[in-house]
Amino acid sequence: MAKQPAPFTICTVCRRAGYNSIIVGSLCGRSYYGKRCCGVISSAIQEKNWAECPSCQAEGWIGANSCAECDGTGWRYMRARPAPN
């Protein structure tokens, strides 16, 4: 398989990576445990924000399954979360 391009958006809460720059500043639409994520989609276009997933080597797949380490994107977000106030 081919390597995936690095994502360029990230949710500020659930850390879901994405590729649609038009939605930067919008609320995240991901749902988990029956609740909607309260994060905002943020821009993450700098190369230093991302590192290839060590499990799938940026392919996003392990065999026939989406990689659980990177949620299938092939990349891991490297910037730390801001400290709570």
ChimeraX attribute file (.defattr): number of C-alpha atoms within 10 A of each C-alpha:
attribute: neighborCount
match mode: 1-to-1
recipient: residues
	/A:1	9
	/A:2	9
	/A:3	15
	/A:4	16
	/A:5	13
	/A:6	23
	/A:7	24
	/A:8	20
	/A:9	23
	/A:10	25
	/A:11	24
	/A:12	19
	/A:13	13
	/A:14	16
	/A:15	18
	/A:16	20
	/A:17	25
	/A:18	19
	/A:19	16
	/A:20	13
	/A:21	16
	/A:22	10
	/A:23	15
	/A:24	18
	/A:25	14
	/A:26	12
	/A:27	16
	/A:28	22
	/A:29	14
	/A:30	13
	/A:31	11
	/A:32	9
	/A:33	6
	/A:34	6
	/A:35	8
	/A:36	12
	/A:37	17
	/A:38	14
	/A:39	19
	/A:40	19
	/A:41	25
	/A:42	21
	/A:43	21
	/A:44	22
	/A:45	15
	/A:46	10
	/A:47	11
	/A:48	10
	/A:49	17
	/A:50	18
	/A:51	15
	/A:52	21
	/A:53	20
	/A:54	12
	/A:55	16
	/A:56	21
	/A:57	16
	/A:58	23
	/A:59	21
	/A:60	25
	/A:61	22
	/A:62	14
	/A:63	9
	/A:64	6
	/A:65	9
	/A:66	16
	/A:67	19
	/A:68	14
	/A:69	15
	/A:70	22
	/A:71	16
	/A:72	19
	/A:73	26
	/A:74	28
	/A:75	27
	/A:76	21
	/A:77	21
	/A:78	12
	/A:79	10
	/A:80	7
	/A:81	9
	/A:82	7
	/A:83	5
	/A:84	4
	/A:85	3
